[in-house]
């Protein structure tokens, strides 16, 4: 394999991905104790030359606890019973995460509340105030 194609501009070379096979938990019968079917995929995002800086910054936010302090993204795939399917699953999840980070967020445009929404808000406040007023003790008694 040449690498993982993320977008037209981004491709992760095979050298930047490290895969380890570890024992999986869950279904698999006796096989689960003998064969290392789970995949631990490591991608060193900090040292990667294929990620633009803005995509890297968004990837750090998106990955959360899956990224170490050193900037290594770790994905564990153990959904399936075979190494091949878990390996493909881990690579697809990596690609999806980077694809999500590659999409730049739309800038927020400041808007003003409409006259009708202001009126509804003030009416709701008046109703709420009236309800609270009814809870007080009657005067003069």
Long-range contacts (C-beta under 8 A, 24 or more apart in sequence): 4-91, 4-94, 4-95, 5-95, 6-95, 6-98, 6-99, 6-102, 7-99, 7-102, 9-52, 10-50, 10-51, 10-52, 10-55, 10-98, 10-102, 11-50, 12-43, 12-48, 12-50, 12-94, 12-95, 12-98, 13-50, 16-43, 16-44, 16-47, 16-48, 16-50, 17-41, 17-42, 17-43, 17-91, 17-94, 18-42, 18-43, 18-44, 19-87, 19-90, 21-83, 22-76, 24-78, 24-86, 25-78, 26-78, 27-81, 28-81, 31-81, 35-83, 36-83, 37-78, 37-80, 37-81, 37-82, 37-83, 37-86, 38-76, 38-77, 38-78, 38-86, 39-76, 39-77, 39-78, 39-83, 39-86, 39-87, 39-89, 39-90, 40-74, 40-75, 40-76, 41-74, 41-75, 41-76, 41-77, 41-87, 41-90, 41-91, 41-94, 42-72, 42-73, 42-74, 43-72, 43-73, 43-75, 43-94, 44-70, 44-71, 44-72, 44-73, 45-71, 45-72, 45-73, 46-70, 46-71, 46-72, 47-71, 51-98, 54-104, 55-98, 55-101, 55-102, 56-101, 58-101, 58-102, 58-104, 58-105, 59-97, 59-98, 59-101, 62-97, 62-100, 62-101, 63-97, 73-97
